[in-house]
Every structure is written in C-alpha cells, then in structure tokens.
Amino acid sequence: MSYMFRQDTMFLARRMLSLGEHHNKEKPPRKYNEIFRALADFSQIGVTIAASVLVGVLLGQFLDDKFGTEPWFLLIFSILGVGAGIKSLFNIAKDRRD
C-alpha cells in the first residue's frame, strides 16, 4: 500500500511540475496586460500630481522662511504646484492618446 501511495504521489508531482513549466512559458493573458497598464497610468498620474504640489509647497515654505513673508510664497507656489500637476495630467493624457 505504501508503494502505491508513493507511486501516485510521484506521478502527481511530475504532472504538477510539467504543468507549471508549460504555464510559465506562455505570455500572460491580454486582459492582465491591460489591467497592469491602467494601474501604471493611474500611479503615474498620482505620483506626478503629488510631487508637483509637494515641490511647490516646499519651495514656498523655503522662500517664506528666507524672506520673512509668512503665507504668501507658500500660497503662490502651492497654487503653481497644483497648476503644474494639472498641466502634467493633460500631457500624460495627450501622450497616451498619441
């Protein structure tokens, strides 16, 4: 009985390994490529907008500390950072369309 169990187990193990090797050689289905592409686009948009706003805020804070004009440079460069983020959003959309 132990011999038959071991034989069946070895057969199943070989079968699973052969299926795994065959499956890894194929490309992933097209729908997965589309999903990963959409996730990459959304993450690029989020990171670009966040980085633009962050650079604007940090630059505004730095200039406010340097010149002693407390909220003004922060407000101006925050708005410019949001504008730069929106502009880059349109640039990304334009690049994807072309």
Secondary structure, 3 states (H helix, E strand, C coil): CHHHHHHHHHHHHHHHHHHHHHHHHCCCCHHHHHHHHHHHHHHHHHHHHHHHHHHHHHHHHHHHHHHCCCCHHHHHHHHHHHHHHHHHHHHHHHHHHC
